[in-house]
């Protein structure tokens, strides 16, 4: 890949961060921290990895992306708007009555959204069903699911891990946005999940660990996932919660139900390069 | 007299020969639900999900998204409680075409005891938007309902019992789906029954006829959408209603009928149901006696309802 492609990705990611802050400010609530941590992963998926566009969004052969950590939907909405699924005007309607952008993803209301996620653990299982369905139908498309690290507390995740490995779903890639924080606090203070890598390996998954903000490492991981046969792949992406907005980084309160106000807002807008709320 | 689980397994197998648009999902209870018949005949269309109902339900939604109709099977207590949030959020809310087929209803489960008896499933499933609920009364109705379910898109909860049930219908019965079915006409009261209680209602009506009480009997297989017109018509024309179900008295058939009657045409309603307690181990017939679900109990309830007529 040429350097300019990485530059394009960096630009795309910067646009997503800007959109996340805009949406967050319009809504007055939302989950900025976990939306900012997965921006590079989502940028890669929508720009380079997936066969998914406004042209084929109803085609059975399309690739599927399931945001299992549905509270981070600001990043998904930002990417979908960037790719033309709806106008950025819709950002103003996030979490508002009558709007197309719900507080958590809704496939019936928002073009480009594949699943009604937000109840943790369910998106992962849904993605496994999509992958199994593709295999049964003899289709070559792939399924991607983005999980939160806190989401791994859910027992359903481990039911799904057993199922995915048993069914040899090598057309499925799950990514853990491992930003180390969950709703209330650091994972380590809630329910310890380490050793995460060993856990997924023991459950029969092909495991790759990367820096989730580094496009070269992201590219390498998804390339290796494509080459894998007989096993589903789990990418553990180390990330920073609130990435890109200095005072949000690694601060638990920016997990959810907050939006920057006053000087915080000015600072966030300046840091993401946003001149005004569109 | 055929066992409902055998009837279920066999009808799945027969349908599979005619159409390839569905698969059967199991949570390690194929022996209990009767799907082992299907597994033997169509192993490639049988998906073993293990004892992991939550994953099975959400995963089924993913399969449905891929254009396959998943028939998710497990015991009613797990379908209606362990995996209910998955049924709501993964299946009903996004409107996926998943058929949830639950066996082992109510006290009819018998010796396994309270942890395996589902006395709450009607209340739970009928409160979920977009979800239909149907509970056939005998193997003939079960076989009739299955092709209809596959031909009509949308999330649905199918309740099947465990015990052998006497046939209420003959093989030539024509079923009008979504309608309460008049099994017998009557003028003094209407008995509305579901599932295992339908044949008991017929026995009770015979006893009451000898006393000079003429009962209309409605088979209420469709719990949601419920045939409201038939309920209101019964209230108007017979003036008294008795509901019969192997379910908690709260939130089930009785509760649903009371909602409609109170809104549409007030009339006395008596409920023959489990009186808000957990069951215990025992043979189904013994439990039905202990918890008040026998024909005698229906007879008493009808007498009371008639005496309360407005």
Interface residues (C-beta under 8 A of the other chain):
Chain A: X60 X64 X106 X107 X108 X114 X115 X116 X118 X119 X121 X122 X123 X124 X125 X126 X127 X128 X129 X130 X131 X132 X133 X134 X136 X137 X139 X155 X156 X159 X160 X162 X163 X166
Chain B: X23 X47 X49 X50 X52 X54 X55 X56 X57 X58 X59 X60 X61 X62 X63 X64 X65 X66 X67 X68 X70 X85 X86 X89 X90 X93 X94 X95
